[in-house]
Amino acid sequence: MYYSEDLVEEVRIKNDIVDVISGYVHLQKKGNYYFGICPFHNEKSPSFSVTRDNQMFYCFGCGKGGNVFTFLMEYENYTFPEAVESLAERAGVKLPKMEYSQEAKKKADLRASILEINKTAAKYFYVQLKSERGTVAYQYLIGRELTPETITAFGLGYSSKYSDDLYRYLRSRGYEEELIRQAGLIHTDEKHGVYDKFWNRVMFPIMDVNSRVIGFGGRVMGDGKPKYLNSPETMVFDKSRNLYGLNRARTSRKSYFLICEGYMDVIALHQAGFTNAVASLGTALTSGHASLIKRYVNEVYLTYDSDEAGTRAALRAVPILKEAGITSRVIRMEPYKDPDEFIKNRGKEAFEECIGKARNGFLFSIEVLQRQFDLQTPEGKTAFYREAARRLTEFEEELERNNYIEAVAQEYQIDVKSLKELVRKTAVQDGLSKPAARPRSVAAREHPREDGTLKSQKILLTWLIDRPKLFEQVQKYITPQDFTEEMYRTVASLLYEQYGQGEVNPAKIINHFTEEKEHCEVASLFHTKIQELTTLESQQKALQDTIIKVKTASLEKAARELLPTDMAGLKKLMEDRRSLEELRKLHISIE
């Protein structure tokens, strides 16, 4: 649901950004700004700033920025409406009830009911673990060297050996049988009637990023099959788009995730202090998982089992992660099978060393590849180099491809030039590329100038926020239509409108956008780094140069888009060009 602009603004005004962010980040006041360690990337020196005057935050290290809604969207992974609702509750602002179509209301109610019944089941499993019934399961977890604190933190539980125990409990709480079935907690067949999906198992509640129970995993007590069992997919549980432990790992200050194969690996790593560990839910890593990971980090370390199956899983994951723009590394733990076993035997410090020695994901795949060839023979070497060259063609960016070519050549003792030529020939033969052609000079000139144009527009918007007195001079020459990018133009229009009303409020401008990515981009328009100019003359000259650059780009764009038959447009363009030439001769005063 999207609320009215007036209501959204009321919620924002009643939630001072410094007060809200102080609940998440330790801030220290320096002048008009508050600074702290950025919660969105790993840093040692504070580059995360919050300003009470403009009600905005911005990190000069990672570029995250926006208003109080943006912060909650980024930190808590909320949608825009969810951020509004959370802050409205905090400030005591009453929001109108959501109005659904009959079908939408039915779905929303079912979703809420499944989340509620999952929460109830998780509490029941937890109580069972701590009861006499759960003694065997509890001792199993203690035997796996989990502390009582860790057991509580992850909400671990136990489903009793009675196969309809949970069903009877939920029915006694008033839940309908069909709802319990849709939550994936029971089965029905002719032979057994209604029985629990999970029984005689240690239970692992699976939570989404907002710590809501969306499903369960269960480890059987004894020799039953299957050893591990997950909830079926439901309205709230899609195992290809959720990761175990993500609700905790997303708040870690680490710049990367440790990706494991199982629940116990995640829990063991968290207990050892590696709070950035997650695991896929009984399935291979998917593009959905990669997209989810990309929202939080740009690098992962794969801690898959050291056996053949784990190696295959790592090899499948590397290209999926690469496609999503995530760098991957592979941690080798031989002779131990998994992180849980490794830490029990070698400890936290040794695992830290393994992280430091982790193998680049692509180079790991080449290492596994070479095992298939006999490098002691000329034909084996040739075949290996050809296959390695084929894989190197998958790097589209020339600089990145050349870096990997050098790394492979150095490791496998092949001449760099020879390997580079083999990669080029392989790409041409496979139809992956054409022989290099000289780029057109026009295209080569256009891209850097566009970057300079956008930078000038960002500088101008930042100036208009930081120094309101400049608006009187700027508006004589620049209109919102002179901004060439649609977002910049929209922001400029809203800002000019605010100046016309006598109230400059950049945090309110951000409210106009609802996507987290847009919030950060708009915030960056108001936080462009500008060279410090000490004299009034240098400031006036810089302002004039910026205005000329913005106006020049605007006229060039208008000229490109002008139709030959548009005589009125041509006349205006000629007038604007004459005005620009006059502007070059003027002296702009900002006193």
C-alpha positions in Angstrom: 0.0 0.0 0.0 1.2 3.5 -0.8 0.3 6.3 1.6 -0.4 9.9 0.7 2.6 12.2 0.5 1.2 14.3 3.4 0.9 11.3 5.6 4.4 10.0 4.7 5.9 13.4 5.4 4.1 13.5 8.8 5.7 10.2 9.7 9.1 11.4 8.6 8.9 14.7 10.5 7.9 12.9 13.7 11.0 10.5 13.4 14.1 12.5 13.8 16.8 10.8 11.8 19.5 11.2 14.3 17.4 9.7 17.1 16.4 6.7 14.9 19.8 5.9 13.5 21.3 6.3 17.0 19.4 3.2 17.9 21.5 1.2 15.4 24.8 3.1 15.1 26.9 4.9 17.7 27.1 8.5 16.5 29.4 11.4 17.5 28.6 15.0 16.8 31.1 17.1 14.8 29.8 20.5 13.9 26.5 20.2 12.2 27.0 16.5 11.4 27.0 13.2 13.3 29.5 10.6 12.3 29.7 6.9 12.9 31.0 3.6 11.5 28.9 2.7 8.5 26.6 -0.3 9.2 26.4 -1.1 5.4 30.1 -1.9 4.8 33.2 -2.8 6.7 35.3 0.2 7.6 37.6 1.4 10.4 37.4 5.2 10.1 33.9 6.8 10.3 32.6 7.9 6.9 28.9 7.6 7.7 27.3 11.0 8.3 23.9 12.0 9.5 22.6 15.6 9.5 19.7 16.8 11.6 19.3 20.0 9.5 18.6 18.1 6.3 17.3 14.9 7.9 19.5 12.8 5.7 22.4 10.2 6.1 25.2 9.5 3.6 28.2 7.3 3.6 31.1 8.7 1.6 32.7 5.2 1.7 30.0 3.0 0.1 27.6 5.6 -1.3 24.6 4.5 0.7 22.3 7.4 1.6 18.8 8.8 1.9 16.3 9.8 4.6 15.0 7.9 7.6 12.8 5.6 5.5 15.9 4.7 3.3 17.8 3.7 6.4 15.2 1.3 7.6 14.7 -0.1 4.1 18.5 -0.7 3.8 19.1 -1.9 7.4 16.0 -3.9 8.1 15.4 -4.9 4.4 11.9 -3.3 4.5 9.9 -2.2 1.6 9.0 1.4 1.5 5.5 0.8 2.9 6.9 -1.4 5.7 9.4 1.4 6.6 6.6 3.9 6.8 4.5 1.5 8.9 7.4 0.8 11.3 8.2 4.5 11.9 4.5 5.4 12.1 4.2 2.9 15.0 7.3 4.4 16.6 5.9 7.9 16.4 2.3 7.0 17.3 1.0 8.1 13.9 -2.2 6.2 12.9 -2.2 4.9 9.4 -5.3 4.1 7.4 -6.1 0.4 7.1 -5.0 -1.3 3.9 -7.8 -1.8 1.4 -7.6 -5.0 -0.6 -9.7 -6.6 -3.2 -11.5 -9.7 -1.9 -8.9 -12.0 -3.5 -5.9 -10.0 -2.3 -7.3 -9.8 1.2 -7.8 -13.6 1.2 -4.2 -14.1 0.2 -2.9 -11.6 2.8 -4.9 -13.2 5.5 -3.7 -16.7 4.6 0.0 -15.5 4.5 -0.4 -13.9 8.0 -2.1 -17.0 9.4 0.7 -19.3 8.1 3.4 -17.0 9.6 1.4 -17.1 12.9 1.0 -20.9 12.9 4.8 -21.3 12.1 5.6 -19.1 15.1 3.4 -21.1 17.3 4.9 -24.4 16.1 8.5 -23.0 16.7 7.6 -22.1 20.3 6.1 -25.5 20.8 9.2 -27.3 19.5 11.5 -25.1 21.7 9.5 -26.0 24.8 9.6 -29.7 23.9 13.4 -29.5 23.6 13.7 -28.2 27.1 11.2 -30.7 28.5 11.8 -34.3 29.6 10.6 -35.5 26.2 13.4 -33.6 24.5 16.3 -34.9 26.7 17.8 -37.1 24.0 17.6 -34.2 21.4 19.0 -31.7 23.9 21.9 -34.0 24.8 22.6 -34.5 21.0 23.0 -30.7 20.6 25.2 -30.4 23.7 27.2 -33.3 22.3 27.7 -31.3 19.1 29.3 -28.7 21.4 26.5 -26.1 21.1 26.1 -23.9 24.2 22.7 -23.3 25.8 23.0 -19.7 24.7 23.4 -20.8 21.0 20.5 -23.2 21.2 18.3 -20.4 22.5 19.6 -17.8 20.0 18.7 -20.0 17.0 15.4 -21.2 18.6 16.3 -24.8 18.2 13.6 -27.3 19.2 12.4 -30.9 19.2 9.4 -32.7 17.5 8.5 -35.6 19.7 8.4 -39.2 18.7 4.6 -39.2 18.7 3.7 -38.7 15.0 0.6 -36.5 15.6 1.8 -34.5 18.6 2.1 -31.1 16.9 -1.1 -31.6 15.0 -3.1 -32.3 18.2 -1.5 -29.3 19.9 -2.3 -26.9 17.0 -5.9 -28.1 16.8 -6.2 -27.5 20.5 -5.1 -23.9 19.9 -8.0 -23.5 17.4 -6.1 -23.8 14.1 -8.1 -25.5 11.3 -6.7 -28.7 9.8 -6.5 -27.2 6.3 -4.4 -24.2 7.5 -2.0 -26.6 9.3 -1.7 -28.5 6.0 -1.1 -25.4 4.0 1.7 -24.4 6.4 3.4 -27.7 5.4 3.2 -29.1 9.0 1.1 -32.2 8.4 0.5 -35.0 5.8 -2.6 -37.1 5.2 -2.9 -40.6 3.7 -5.3 -43.5 3.8 -3.1 -45.7 5.9 -2.0 -43.3 8.6 -4.6 -40.6 8.5 -3.3 -37.2 9.6 0.3 -37.1 10.9 3.0 -34.6 11.5 5.5 -33.7 8.8 8.2 -33.7 11.5 8.5 -36.1 14.4 11.4 -37.4 16.5 13.7 -34.7 15.1 15.8 -31.8 16.3 14.1 -28.8 14.8 15.7 -25.8 13.1 13.3 -22.9 12.6 14.0 -21.2 9.2 13.5 -17.5 9.3 13.4 -14.8 6.6 15.5 -11.7 6.8 13.0 -10.1 9.2 13.2 -13.0 11.6 9.8 -14.4 10.8 9.5 -18.2 10.9 8.8 -19.3 7.3 9.6 -23.0 7.6 11.5 -25.7 9.4 14.4 -28.2 9.0 14.5 -31.3 11.0 17.4 -33.7 11.8 16.2 -37.2 12.7 17.1 -38.7 16.1 18.4 -42.2 15.4 18.8 -44.0 12.0 15.6 -42.9 10.3 15.5 -41.6 6.8 15.8 -39.0 5.5 18.5 -37.7 7.8 17.5 -34.1 7.2 14.0 -33.0 6.2 12.8 -29.5 5.2 9.4 -27.9 5.0 7.7 -28.2 1.6 7.3 -24.9 -0.3 4.4 -22.8 0.9 3.0 -19.4 0.4 5.7 -18.0 2.7 8.6 -20.5 2.1 10.5 -20.6 -1.2 13.8 -22.4 -0.5 15.4 -21.1 -3.7 15.1 -17.5 -2.4 15.9 -17.8 1.2 19.1 -18.6 3.2 19.4 -20.1 6.6 21.0 -17.6 9.0 20.5 -14.6 6.8 18.4 -12.8 9.4 21.5 -12.8 11.6 24.3 -12.6 9.0 22.9 -9.4 7.4 23.8 -7.4 10.5 27.4 -8.6 10.5 30.0 -5.9 9.8 31.9 -8.3 7.5 32.0 -7.4 3.8 31.5 -11.0 2.8 29.3 -14.0 3.6 30.5 -17.5 4.4 28.2 -19.9 2.5 27.8 -23.4 4.1 25.9 -26.5 3.1 24.1 -27.2 6.4 22.4 -25.8 9.5 24.9 -27.1 11.9 27.8 -25.5 9.9 26.1 -22.1 10.1 25.4 -22.4 13.8 28.9 -23.7 14.6 30.4 -20.7 12.7 28.2 -18.2 14.4 29.0 -19.7 17.8 32.7 -19.3 17.0 32.2 -15.7 16.1 31.8 -15.9 12.3 28.4 -14.2 12.4 28.3 -13.8 8.6 27.6 -17.5 7.8 24.6 -18.6 5.8 23.4 -21.8 4.1 21.1 -22.7 1.3 18.1 -24.8 2.4 18.7 -28.3 1.2 19.2 -27.2 -2.4 22.0 -26.1 -4.6 22.8 -22.4 -4.8 20.5 -20.7 -7.3 20.4 -17.4 -9.1 17.7 -16.4 -6.6 20.1 -17.0 -3.8 22.8 -15.0 -5.6 20.4 -12.1 -6.1 19.5 -12.2 -2.4 23.2 -12.2 -1.4 24.0 -9.3 -3.7 21.7 -7.1 -1.7 24.1 -7.4 1.2 27.6 -8.3 0.0 29.7 -8.4 -3.1 32.0 -11.3 -2.0 31.4 -14.8 -0.6 33.6 -17.6 0.7 32.3 -21.1 -0.1 32.8 -23.5 2.8 31.2 -26.5 1.2 32.2 -30.1 2.3 35.6 -31.2 1.2 34.3 -34.4 -0.5 33.5 -34.8 -4.2 29.9 -33.7 -3.8 31.0 -30.5 -2.0 33.6 -29.8 -4.8 30.8 -30.2 -7.5 28.6 -27.9 -5.5 31.3 -25.2 -5.3 32.0 -25.5 -9.1 28.2 -25.0 -9.8 28.0 -22.0 -7.5 31.0 -20.1 -8.8 29.5 -19.1 -12.2 26.1 -18.4 -10.7 27.7 -16.0 -8.3 29.8 -14.4 -11.0 26.7 -13.8 -13.1 25.2 -11.9 -10.2 28.4 -9.8 -9.9 29.6 -11.5 -6.8 33.3 -12.5 -6.3 33.7 -16.0 -4.9 36.5 -17.8 -3.0 36.7 -21.4 -1.9 37.9 -22.4 1.5 39.8 -25.7 1.7 39.4 -27.6 5.0 41.1 -30.9 4.3 41.4 -33.3 6.0 38.2 -32.2 7.8 34.9 -32.5 6.0 33.1 -29.2 7.0 33.4 -26.0 9.1 31.8 -27.6 12.1 34.3 -30.5 12.2 37.2 -28.2 11.4 36.5 -25.7 14.2 36.0 -28.6 16.7 39.4 -29.9 15.8 41.5 -26.9 15.0 39.7 -23.9 16.5 38.6 -20.4 15.4 42.1 -19.1 14.7 42.9 -21.9 12.3 39.7 -21.3 10.4 40.6 -17.6 10.2 43.8 -18.7 8.5 41.8 -20.8 6.0 39.8 -17.8 5.1 43.0 -15.9 4.5 44.2 -18.7 2.2 40.9 -19.1 0.4 41.2 -19.9 -3.3 39.8 -17.6 -6.0 36.6 -19.3 -7.3 37.7 -19.3 -11.0 41.2 -20.5 -10.2 39.7 -23.2 -8.0 37.7 -24.4 -11.0 40.9 -24.4 -13.2 42.6 -26.4 -10.4 39.9 -29.0 -10.4 39.9 -29.0 -14.3 43.6 -29.8 -14.5 43.1 -33.0 -12.5 41.3 -34.4 -15.6 44.5 -34.1 -17.7 47.9 -35.7 -17.7 50.2 -32.7 -17.6 53.2 -34.9 -17.9 52.4 -35.4 -21.6 52.4 -32.9 -24.5 48.9 -33.8 -25.6 47.6 -33.6 -22.0 49.1 -30.2 -21.6 47.7 -28.9 -24.9 44.2 -30.2 -24.1 44.3 -28.6 -20.7 45.4 -25.3 -22.0 42.7 -25.3 -24.7 40.0 -26.0 -22.1 41.4 -23.3 -19.8 41.5 -20.9 -22.7 37.8 -21.6 -23.4 36.8 -20.9 -19.8 38.9 -17.7 -19.9 36.8 -16.4 -22.8 33.8 -16.2 -20.5 35.3 -12.9 -19.0 33.8 -10.2 -21.1 35.8 -7.3 -19.7 39.2 -7.2 -21.2 41.1 -6.0 -18.1 39.6 -8.8 -15.9 40.2 -11.4 -18.6 43.9 -10.3 -19.0 44.4 -10.5 -15.2 43.1 -14.1 -15.1 45.1 -15.0 -18.1 48.3 -13.8 -16.3 47.3 -15.7 -13.1 46.6 -19.0 -15.0 49.8 -18.6 -17.0 51.9 -18.0 -13.9 50.4 -21.0 -12.0 50.6 -23.5 -14.9 53.9 -22.3 -16.4 52.7 -21.2 -19.8 53.9 -18.1 -21.7 51.4 -15.2 -21.1 51.4 -14.1 -24.8 50.8 -17.6 -26.0 47.9 -18.1 -23.7 46.4 -14.7 -24.6 46.6 -15.6 -28.3 45.0 -19.0 -27.6 42.2 -17.3 -25.7 41.6 -14.9 -28.6 41.6 -17.7 -31.2 39.3 -19.8 -29.1 36.8 -16.9 -28.7 36.8 -16.3 -32.5 36.4 -20.0 -33.3 33.5 -20.4 -30.8 31.8 -17.3 -32.1 32.1 -15.6 -28.8 33.9 -12.6 -30.2 35.2 -10.9 -33.3 38.8 -9.9 -34.0 39.6 -6.6 -32.3 38.5 -3.5 -34.3 39.5 0.1 -33.8 36.8 1.9 -31.9 35.1 4.8 -33.6 36.5 8.1 -32.5 33.1 9.6 -31.9 32.0 6.8 -29.5 35.4 7.1 -27.7 34.8 10.8 -27.1 31.2 10.6 -26.0 31.4 8.5 -22.8 33.8 10.5 -20.7 32.0 13.7 -21.6 28.7 12.3 -20.4 30.3 11.4 -17.1 31.6 15.0 -16.8 28.1 16.3 -17.6 26.4 14.3 -14.9 29.1 15.2 -12.4 28.4 18.9 -13.1 24.7 18.4 -12.6 25.3 16.6 -9.3 27.6 19.4 -8.2 25.0 22.0 -9.0 22.3 20.2 -7.0 24.6 19.7 -4.1 25.4 23.4 -4.1 21.7 24.3 -4.2 21.2 22.2 -1.0 24.3 23.3 0.9 24.1 27.0 -0.1 20.5 28.2 -0.6 21.6 31.7 -1.4 22.9 30.5 -4.8 19.5 29.7 -6.0 18.7 33.3 -7.0 21.7 33.3 -9.3 21.3 29.7 -10.7 17.6 30.0 -11.6 18.4 32.9 -14.0 20.3 30.5 -16.2 19.3 26.9 -15.4 15.8 25.4 -15.3 14.9 21.8 -14.3 14.6 20.9 -18.0 18.3 21.6 -18.4 19.1 18.4 -16.4 19.6 15.7 -19.0 18.9 12.6 -16.8 15.2 11.9 -15.9 15.9 11.4 -12.2 18.1 14.5 -12.0 15.4 16.5 -13.8 12.7 15.2 -11.4 14.8 16.1 -8.3 15.6 19.5 -9.8 11.9 20.2 -10.4 11.0 19.2 -6.8 13.8 21.3 -5.5 12.9 24.4 -7.5 9.3 23.9 -6.4 10.4 23.9 -2.8 12.4 27.1 -3.3 9.3 28.7 -4.8 7.4 27.8 -1.6 10.2 29.1 0.6 11.0 25.7 2.2 14.0 23.6 1.1 13.6 20.0 2.4 15.8 17.4 0.6 14.6 14.6 2.8 11.0 15.2 1.6 12.2 15.0 -2.0 13.4 11.5 -1.3 9.9 10.6 -0.2 8.9 11.1 -3.9 10.7 7.8 -4.7 9.8 4.4 -3.2 12.7 2.1 -4.3 15.8 1.8 -2.0 18.1 2.1 -5.0 16.5 5.4 -6.0 16.8 6.7 -2.5 20.5 6.1 -2.5 20.9 7.7 -5.9 19.0 10.8 -5.0 20.9 11.1 -1.8 24.2 11.0 -3.8 22.9 14.0 -5.8 23.0 16.1 -2.6 26.3 14.8 -1.3 28.7 15.2 -4.3 32.2 15.9 -3.1 33.1 19.5 -4.1 36.6 20.9 -4.0 37.0 23.4 -1.2 37.5 26.9 -2.6 38.8 29.5 -0.2 38.3 32.8 -2.1 35.0 34.4 -3.2 36.4 34.8 -6.7 37.3 31.1 -7.1 33.8 30.1 -5.8 32.1 32.5 -8.3 34.3 31.2 -11.2 33.5 27.5 -10.2 29.8 28.3 -10.1 29.9 30.0 -13.5 31.8 27.1 -15.1 29.4 24.6 -13.6 26.3 26.5 -15.0 28.0 26.7 -18.4 28.7 23.0 -18.5 25.1 22.1 -17.5 23.6 24.5 -20.0 25.9 23.4 -22.8 25.0 19.7 -22.3 21.3 20.7 -22.3 21.6 22.6 -25.6 23.5 19.7 -27.2 20.8 17.3 -26.1 18.1 19.6 -27.5 19.9 19.9 -30.8 20.2 16.2 -31.2 16.4 15.7 -30.5 15.3 18.7 -32.6 13.1 17.7 -35.7 14.1 19.4 -39.0 10.5 20.7 -39.3 10.4 22.3 -35.9 11.0 25.9 -36.8 9.9 27.2 -33.4 12.2 24.9 -31.6 15.1 25.9 -33.9 14.4 29.5 -33.1 14.5 28.9 -29.4 17.6 26.9 -29.7 19.4 29.7 -31.5 18.2 32.2 -28.8 19.5 29.9 -26.0 22.8 29.5 -27.7 23.2 33.3 -27.9 22.3 33.5 -24.2 25.0 30.9 -23.4 27.6 33.0 -25.2 26.6 36.0 -23.3 26.8 34.0 -20.0 30.4 33.2 -20.8 31.2 36.9 -20.7 29.3 37.7 -17.6 30.6 37.9 -14.0 28.3 35.9 -11.6 28.2 37.3 -8.1 27.2 35.1 -5.2 27.5 37.7 -2.4 
